Amino acid sequence: MDKTTKSAPQKSAYQTDLQATANLTEEQIRNQFVMEDGNPIRVPYKVVRQAVFTNVKHTGEFADSEHAARLQYRLMLKDAVLKARVHYIRDKILVIYNPVDADNLKEKVSLDEIKAFLKIESGVEIDENSIKDEPYDYYTNFYKYAFDPPAIREHPPYGYTIKEWKKMKPEWDRKKEEYSRKKAIKQEEFRRNYLIQHPDLAKAMGIEIRPEEAKKKKSAEKGFWFHGV
């Protein structure tokens, strides 16, 4: 007789998230989305917070650059910390975190807990008067920036200086726009000719093909043949 007991199956992160979402109000559910070109996009965070600690004394895990790198790694191990930068030379620590009052389903942490971690576990001395804690737009400054960073567009092509590139850029943009326009016209012509050759498809798509277009296409296909002597 099998007397082994079977434990309940573990829920995945998606299942847990889905169950928690089901208990949210309509307003809370709407807050999980941002609008991009008229389309709702769900993001893990919307508005989080950024804490900047300056005038940090070189003690504990902040004694040298190696310990500073270790402290940064330990901060990033916390689920509620989205980004951490420990600048040993500048006596500065930057932490982007998910606050306790955030309207999302992710792990949260308070500013006091971050300060306690720096003080108790790492021995870092924080100047209370040099702390700047403010809201941080995660979607615009963090999530979206990763796919469309403006710094990349500002860099000149290889082999040119910024001064040379600024002179070349207007003509470059004009040619690029002209190329895009010609390409769009060419694609539309190809699409139209294809529908003329396939009238059933054009009819199914609700596109009307004028008789003069079909006649012009047939005459172009005949062409001119020279059979020789």
N, C-alpha and C positions, 0 to 999 in steps of 0.2 A: 504494500500500500504506500503510495506516494504521499508523504506528510510535509513535503516542502511547501513553503508559502511563497506565493508570487507577489512581488511588490507592484504597485500601480505604475503604469508607464510614465516616464518623464515627459513633460510637455516641452515642446520646442519654444524658442524665443518668439517665433511668429504666433503660435497658439496662445501663449501668455499675453502677448500684445493684443491679439484679437479679442480675447476674453475681457481684458481691461477696457478696450475701446467700446465694447458693447454696453458697459455701465456708464459711459460718458453722456452728458447732455448734448443736444444739437449744437449749442454754442461752443462747447469744448471740442466737439468733433470738427467744426469749421476752423477752429484755431490750429488744427493740425495741418492745415493747407495754406499755401501761398498761391497767388494768381500770377501766372506768367503767360503773356499774350492771350489772355482770356481763358486760359486753361488752369484748373486747380491742380497743384502739384503738392504731394505730401512729402514733408521733410521731417527728419527726426527732431529738429529744433527750429525755433523761429527767433526769439529774442532770449539770449542768455546774458551772462555778465562777464566783464573783464576786470580783473584786479591787478593793479600794478603796484608793486612794493619797491620803493626807492630808499636810498641811504641804508641799505642792508649791511650790517656789520659782518666782517669776515670771521665768523665763529662757526663751530659745529661742522655741518656738511657743506659749509660755504668757506672753508679754510683755504682752498686752492681751486684751480680750474678743474682738476680731476674730480674732486668732491662735488663741485658745482654740476658737472655733467651727470654724476651719479644721482644727485638730488633731482635734476630735471627728469631723469628716467623714472625715479620713484614717484614723482608727481604724475607722470603720464600713465602709470600703472593704475591709478584711481579711475574707475569707470565714469565718474561725474566730471572729470577734467578732460576738456576737449583739446587743449593746447597748453603747453608750458614751455617757457623760455627762461633759463637761468643765466644771466649775464654776470660773470664774475668780475670782469674789468669795470663794468658800469655800476656795480653794486646794486643790481636791479633784478627783480623776479617778476615775470608776467605770467598770469594764469587766467585762461578762459575756461569758465566752469558753468555747469548747469545748476542754477540756484534752486533752493527748496520751494520757492513760490512759482516756479516755471510751470506752464500749462502743457506738459508733455508726459510721456510714459517712461522716460529714461531715468537712470540713477541720478540722484541729486545730492548736493553738498552745500553747506553754508560757508560764508566767509570766515566765521569763527572757527569752523572745523579745519579750514585750510591753514589759518594762523596757528591753531593748536598743533597741526601736523608739522609745520615748519619749526615751531618752538620745542615741542616735547620730543618728537621722534628724530628731528634733524639738528636740533640745537641752534637754529637760526634765530638771531635777534632782529625783530621787526620794529621799525619806528612807526608808532601808531599815527603820528601826524603826517607821515609821508605815504599813506595808502590812498590810492585813487581807485575807487570801485564804481563802475558805471555800466549801463546796459550796452549790449553788443549784439548787433544784427547778424545772426549766424548765417542766414541764407544769402544775404548780399555780400558780406565781408569775408565769409569763410567757405561756404558750400559753392556758391556761384563763382567766386573768384578763382577757384581751382580750375574751372573750365574756360574762363574768359579773363585771364589776368591782363590788365592794361600795360604792365611793364613789358610784355613780349612785343606788343605793337609799337612801343616806343624805341625799340632797339633797331639800329640801322642794319642793312644787309652786310654780309661779310665782305670786308675789303673797302668799306666806305666809312667816313667819319660822320658824326651826327650833323655837322655843319653841311657836308656834302649831301647827306640824305634829305635834309630839310629843303634844299633847293630842288632836288629830284622828285620829292614826294608828290607835289601837285600834278606834274606831268604823268607820273606813275599812276596816280589815282584816276586821272582822266582816261588814260589808255585802258586801265582795268575796267572802268565803267563802260567804255565803248565796247570792249571785248565781251563783257557780260550781256550788253544789249544785243550785239550781233549773234551771240550764242543763243539767246532766248528766241530771236527771230528765226534762226535756223531750225531750232527744235520745234517751233510752232509750224514751220513749213513742212518738216518731215512728218509731224503728226497729222497735218491736214492731208498730205499726199497719201499717207497710209490709210486714212479713213475713206479717201476717194477710191482707192483700190479695193476696199472692203466695205461696200455700202451696207451690208447687213449689220456689221459692227457699229457703223455710224448711226443707223436707225435704232439699234438697241440702246445706244448712249443718248438718243434724243438730239443728235446733231444733224442738221439739214445740209445736204450737199447740193449746191446749185448745179443745174444742167450744164451751164457754160464751163464750170470747173471740171466736170467729168469729161466734157468734149475736148477741152484744152489739154487735159492729161493724156487722153487717147492719141491726139495728134502728136504730142511730144514723144510718145512711145514708138510711133511709126518711124520717125527719123528719116534719114536719107541714105539709101544704099547705092553704091557704085559697083556695077557688076563687071566692069571692064569691057574690053573689046572681044 
